Amino acid sequence: MDPAIRIVIPCHNCARTICRALDSLHQQSFQGFEAILVDDESTDDTWKIITQYAAHSPLKLLCLSQRHAGAAAARNLGMEDCTTPYLMFLDADDVYHPDLIRCLYHGVGHGCDTAFCLTSRDVDAVFSDVRSVPADCFHRLAIDEAMEYFMYHKEQIHFTGFLYSREILTRHAIRFRSGVCYGEDLEFVWKYLAHCTNACLVHARLYGYENHPASAVHQVRWNKTDLADAMLRTGQYLRKQHPTFADSFSSYMLPRSMWTVAKTFALGRKWSMYQLFCQRYHLRPYMRQLAETARSRPLRLTARLYLLSPWLFYHGVGMISRLRRMKLERRNSHHAYHQRTDQHLQ
């Protein structure tokens, strides 16, 4: 039987995690897929590992390689000459829940242009969860509803948690922007959604996302502004292709992205980059919009701090982030204590 889905996996120096990602494909309840692994000129044992894995695996795996050009170029290469009706993506350090592919394929099987699920930062829990997803987790949404949900729950949804129609991607020439380090994945999703009429939300955490927050802070570069540029392009794209949602995007998603870049420079203690970004991108109108439209109290608070003084924002976001982290750590510690107590009593 011909596969219904192609899964594209960019690989760069992922020898430590790629087998776990591929093992998560082995345990899928739906096996009607092929996977394309694109090695982005790794300098570790990635190529050796993926070729050996493919040689001994019952999965339909194809290994490709490219000169080092980044994840976006690798994904584009993996999309070339695709003949399956649908496409998905998996990062080499992430995992699928055993029921993920079945759920998304089931979602589009009921007349939807796309289906998407929620993300968990607990990769091990997603990988080891053997429970099937119940029917009440499936929700059909009009596309503007789906776009709003994605916009306000962005932290819970990754672009790899979507199933994409090859026909829509091909007809509208939607690809990842090569040479961009940040935001190209979001731009890809938003452009795709602009051409959909409906979507299926699978309200379950089925994509395990390996997060590296510490390294992100310590490797702050000016190219973090790629995210701002990507969202500016996306706003213009929506004005032309999906105007019914363009105002909503411009009043929240665009300011939220500007806030994210400013926060990154602040947490990374890059004062000169922060100042240049604020001046070059004219942040004040965005922060004013965010102070009005954000549903999150910390977002509103920090946006208002910026309106009082960019210096206050620069120093305030770090303090608020530390307080939130301490609160989360106390909550997790409290939860772990009660788990140990319950186990002891049992």
C-alpha positions as CSV (number, residue, x, y, z in Angstrom):
1,M,0.0,0.0,0.0
2,D,1.3,3.4,-0.9
3,P,2.1,5.7,2.1
4,A,-0.4,8.4,2.9
5,I,2.0,10.7,4.7
6,R,5.6,11.8,4.3
7,I,7.5,12.7,7.5
8,V,10.5,15.0,7.0
9,I,13.2,14.9,9.6
10,P,16.1,17.4,9.4
11,C,19.3,16.0,11.1
12,H,22.3,17.9,12.3
13,N,24.6,16.5,15.0
14,C,21.8,14.6,16.5
15,A,23.5,11.3,17.2
16,R,22.4,11.4,20.8
17,T,18.6,11.7,20.1
18,I,17.8,10.6,16.6
19,C,17.2,6.9,17.5
20,R,14.7,7.9,20.1
21,A,12.8,10.0,17.5
22,L,12.8,7.1,15.0
23,D,11.8,4.7,17.7
24,S,8.7,6.9,18.3
25,L,7.8,6.2,14.6
26,H,8.2,2.5,15.2
27,Q,5.5,2.5,17.9
28,Q,2.9,4.4,15.8
29,S,-0.6,2.9,15.8
30,F,-0.8,4.0,12.2
31,Q,2.0,2.9,9.9
32,G,0.9,4.3,6.5
33,F,3.8,6.7,6.2
34,E,7.3,7.1,4.9
35,A,10.1,9.2,6.5
36,I,12.8,11.2,4.8
37,L,15.9,12.0,6.9
38,V,18.0,14.9,5.7
39,D,21.5,15.1,7.2
40,D,22.7,18.7,7.2
41,E,26.4,17.9,7.0
42,S,26.7,16.6,10.6
43,T,30.1,16.4,12.1
44,D,29.2,13.6,14.6
45,D,28.0,10.1,13.9
46,T,24.5,11.2,12.7
47,W,24.9,9.9,9.1
48,K,26.3,6.6,10.2
49,I,23.5,6.1,12.7
50,I,20.6,7.0,10.4
51,T,21.9,4.9,7.5
52,Q,22.4,1.9,9.7
53,Y,19.0,2.4,11.3
54,A,17.3,2.6,7.9
55,A,19.1,-0.5,6.7
56,H,17.7,-2.6,9.5
57,S,14.3,-1.0,10.1
58,P,11.0,-2.2,8.7
59,L,9.9,1.4,8.3
60,K,10.1,3.2,4.9
61,L,13.1,5.4,5.5
62,L,15.2,7.3,3.0
63,C,18.4,9.1,4.0
64,L,19.5,12.2,2.1
65,S,22.4,14.6,2.7
66,Q,23.1,18.3,1.9
67,R,25.8,20.8,2.4
68,H,25.3,22.6,5.7
69,A,22.4,25.0,5.0
70,G,20.2,24.8,8.0
71,A,17.0,23.1,9.0
72,A,14.8,25.1,6.7
73,A,16.7,24.0,3.6
74,A,16.7,20.4,4.9
75,R,12.9,20.5,5.3
76,N,12.6,21.9,1.8
77,L,14.8,19.2,0.4
78,G,12.7,16.5,2.1
79,M,9.5,18.0,0.6
80,E,10.8,17.7,-3.0
81,D,9.2,15.2,-5.3
82,C,6.7,14.3,-2.6
83,T,3.8,12.0,-3.9
84,T,2.0,11.4,-0.6
85,P,-1.3,13.4,0.0
86,Y,0.0,14.7,3.3
87,L,3.2,15.9,4.9
88,M,4.4,16.1,8.5
89,F,7.6,17.1,10.2
90,L,9.6,15.7,13.2
91,D,12.7,17.3,14.7
92,A,15.5,14.9,15.5
93,D,15.4,15.5,19.2
94,D,11.7,15.3,19.6
95,V,9.2,12.4,19.6
96,Y,5.7,11.5,18.5
97,H,3.1,10.0,20.9
98,P,2.3,6.4,19.7
99,D,-1.2,7.6,18.6
100,L,-0.2,11.0,17.0
101,I,-0.2,10.1,13.3
102,R,-3.4,8.1,13.5
103,C,-5.1,11.0,15.3
104,L,-4.1,13.7,12.8
105,Y,-4.8,11.5,9.8
106,H,-8.2,10.7,11.3
107,G,-8.8,14.4,11.7
108,V,-8.3,15.3,8.1
109,G,-10.3,12.2,7.1
110,H,-13.4,14.1,8.2
111,G,-13.1,16.9,5.6
112,C,-10.6,19.1,7.3
113,D,-7.7,20.8,5.5
114,T,-5.4,20.3,8.5
115,A,-5.2,18.7,11.9
116,F,-3.0,19.6,14.8
117,C,-2.3,18.6,18.4
118,L,-0.8,20.0,21.5
119,T,2.9,19.8,22.6
120,S,4.4,18.6,25.8
121,R,7.9,19.5,27.1
122,D,8.0,16.1,28.9
123,V,9.4,14.1,26.1
124,D,9.8,10.9,28.1
125,A,6.1,11.0,29.2
126,V,5.0,11.4,25.6
127,F,7.2,8.6,24.3
128,S,6.1,6.1,26.9
129,D,2.4,6.9,27.0
130,V,0.6,3.9,25.4
131,R,-3.0,5.2,25.9
132,S,-5.1,5.8,22.8
133,V,-6.6,9.2,22.4
134,P,-10.4,9.3,23.1
135,A,-12.9,10.6,20.6
136,D,-13.9,13.6,22.7
137,C,-10.4,15.1,22.1
138,F,-11.3,15.8,18.5
139,H,-12.8,19.3,17.7
140,R,-13.6,20.6,14.3
141,L,-13.0,24.3,13.9
142,A,-13.6,26.9,11.3
143,I,-10.2,28.2,10.1
144,D,-10.4,31.6,11.8
145,E,-11.2,29.8,15.1
146,A,-8.2,27.5,14.6
147,M,-6.0,30.4,13.8
148,E,-7.1,32.2,16.9
149,Y,-6.5,29.1,19.0
150,F,-3.0,28.7,17.5
151,M,-2.3,32.4,18.1
152,Y,-3.2,32.4,21.8
153,H,-1.8,29.0,22.6
154,K,1.4,29.2,20.6
155,E,3.5,27.9,23.6
156,Q,1.4,24.7,23.5
157,I,1.5,24.1,19.7
158,H,4.6,23.5,17.5
159,F,4.6,23.6,13.7
160,T,5.6,19.9,13.9
161,G,2.3,19.1,15.5
162,F,0.4,19.8,12.2
163,L,-0.5,17.6,9.3
164,Y,-0.3,19.5,6.0
165,S,-2.0,18.9,2.6
166,R,0.6,18.5,-0.1
167,E,-1.9,19.9,-2.6
168,I,-2.3,23.1,-0.7
169,L,1.4,23.5,-0.1
170,T,2.1,22.9,-3.8
171,R,-0.7,25.1,-5.2
172,H,0.4,28.1,-3.1
173,A,4.2,27.4,-3.3
174,I,4.6,27.4,0.4
175,R,8.1,26.5,1.6
176,F,10.4,27.3,4.4
177,R,12.5,30.4,4.0
178,S,16.1,29.3,3.8
179,G,18.8,31.2,5.5
180,V,16.5,32.2,8.3
181,C,17.3,31.0,11.8
182,Y,14.2,32.0,13.7
183,G,10.5,32.3,12.8
184,E,10.6,30.4,9.5
185,D,8.5,27.6,11.0
186,L,5.8,30.0,12.2
187,E,5.8,31.8,8.9
188,F,5.3,28.4,7.2
189,V,2.3,27.5,9.4
190,W,0.6,30.9,9.1
191,K,0.9,30.9,5.3
192,Y,-0.5,27.4,5.1
193,L,-3.5,28.2,7.4
194,A,-4.3,31.2,5.3
195,H,-5.4,28.8,2.5
196,C,-7.4,26.4,4.7
197,T,-11.2,26.5,5.4
198,N,-11.3,24.4,8.5
199,A,-9.1,22.4,10.9
200,C,-9.3,19.6,13.4
201,L,-7.8,20.3,16.8
202,V,-6.8,17.1,18.7
203,H,-6.8,18.4,22.2
204,A,-4.1,16.1,23.6
205,R,-0.4,16.5,24.2
206,L,0.9,14.2,21.5
207,Y,4.2,15.9,20.4
208,G,7.1,15.7,22.7
209,Y,9.3,18.8,22.3
210,E,12.8,18.9,23.7
211,N,13.4,22.4,25.0
212,H,16.8,24.0,25.5
213,P,16.0,27.3,27.2
214,A,19.4,27.8,28.8
215,S,21.3,27.5,25.5
216,A,18.9,29.8,23.8
217,V,19.7,32.6,26.3
218,H,23.5,32.1,26.1
219,Q,23.6,32.2,22.3
220,V,21.8,35.4,21.7
221,R,22.6,36.9,18.4
222,W,21.2,39.7,16.3
223,N,19.6,37.0,14.0
224,K,17.0,36.6,16.7
225,T,15.3,39.5,14.9
226,D,14.6,37.0,12.1
227,L,11.4,36.2,14.1
228,A,10.3,39.8,13.9
229,D,10.9,40.0,10.2
230,A,9.1,36.7,9.6
231,M,6.0,37.9,11.4
232,L,6.1,41.2,9.5
233,R,6.1,39.3,6.2
234,T,3.3,37.0,7.6
235,G,1.2,40.0,8.4
236,Q,1.5,41.3,4.9
237,Y,0.8,37.9,3.5
238,L,-2.4,37.6,5.5
239,R,-3.6,41.0,4.3
240,K,-3.5,39.7,0.8
241,Q,-4.5,36.0,1.3
242,H,-6.7,35.9,4.4
243,P,-7.8,39.4,5.3
244,T,-10.5,38.2,7.7
245,F,-7.8,37.3,10.2
246,A,-5.2,40.0,9.3
247,D,-6.4,42.5,12.0
248,S,-6.3,39.9,14.7
249,F,-2.8,38.8,13.8
250,S,-1.6,42.4,13.7
251,S,-3.1,43.3,17.0
252,Y,-1.7,40.4,19.0
253,M,0.6,37.9,17.1
254,L,2.9,40.6,15.6
255,P,3.3,42.6,18.9
256,R,3.7,39.3,20.8
257,S,6.6,38.4,18.5
258,M,8.2,41.8,18.9
259,W,7.9,41.3,22.7
260,T,9.6,37.9,22.4
261,V,12.6,39.2,20.6
262,A,12.9,42.1,23.1
263,K,12.6,39.7,26.0
264,T,15.3,37.5,24.5
265,F,17.8,40.3,24.3
266,A,16.9,41.4,27.9
267,L,17.3,37.9,29.4
268,G,20.6,37.5,27.4
269,R,21.8,40.8,28.9
270,K,22.4,42.2,25.4
271,W,21.8,45.9,26.2
272,S,23.2,47.3,22.9
273,M,21.3,44.8,20.8
274,Y,18.1,45.5,22.8
275,Q,18.4,49.3,22.3
276,L,19.1,48.9,18.6
277,F,16.1,46.5,18.2
278,C,13.8,48.9,20.1
279,Q,14.8,51.8,17.8
280,R,14.9,50.0,14.5
281,Y,11.6,48.2,14.9
282,H,9.8,51.1,16.6
283,L,8.5,48.9,19.5
284,R,6.3,51.4,21.3
285,P,3.2,50.9,19.2
286,Y,3.5,47.2,19.4
287,M,3.8,47.2,23.2
288,R,0.8,49.5,23.4
289,Q,-1.3,47.0,21.4
290,L,0.0,44.1,23.5
291,A,-0.9,45.9,26.7
292,E,-4.5,46.0,25.4
293,T,-4.9,42.6,23.7
294,A,-2.7,40.2,25.7
295,R,-4.7,37.6,27.8
296,S,-1.7,36.9,29.9
297,R,-1.2,39.1,32.9
298,P,2.7,39.0,32.7
299,L,2.5,40.0,29.1
300,R,0.3,43.0,29.8
301,L,2.4,43.9,32.8
302,T,5.7,43.8,30.9
303,A,4.3,45.6,27.9
304,R,3.2,48.4,30.3
305,L,6.6,48.5,31.8
306,Y,8.0,49.1,28.4
307,L,5.6,52.0,27.8
308,L,6.8,53.5,31.1
309,S,10.5,53.0,30.2
310,P,12.4,50.5,27.9
311,W,15.0,50.3,30.7
312,L,12.3,49.0,33.1
313,F,11.3,46.4,30.6
314,Y,14.9,45.3,30.2
315,H,15.4,44.7,33.9
316,G,11.8,43.8,34.8
317,V,11.3,40.8,32.5
318,G,14.3,39.0,34.0
319,M,12.9,39.5,37.5
320,I,9.4,38.3,36.5
321,S,10.8,35.3,34.7
322,R,12.8,34.3,37.8
323,L,9.7,34.6,40.0
324,R,7.6,32.5,37.6
325,R,10.4,29.9,37.4
326,M,10.7,29.7,41.2
327,K,6.9,29.4,41.5
328,L,6.9,26.5,39.0
329,E,9.8,24.8,40.7
330,R,8.0,25.0,44.1
331,R,4.8,23.6,42.5
332,N,6.8,20.7,40.9
333,S,8.6,20.0,44.1
334,H,5.3,20.0,46.0
335,H,3.8,17.7,43.4
336,A,6.8,15.3,43.6
337,Y,6.6,15.3,47.4
338,H,3.0,14.2,47.4
339,Q,3.7,11.5,44.8
340,R,6.4,10.1,47.0
341,T,4.1,10.2,50.0
342,D,1.3,8.5,48.1
343,Q,3.7,5.7,46.9
344,H,5.0,5.2,50.5
345,L,1.5,4.9,51.9
346,Q,0.6,2.4,49.2
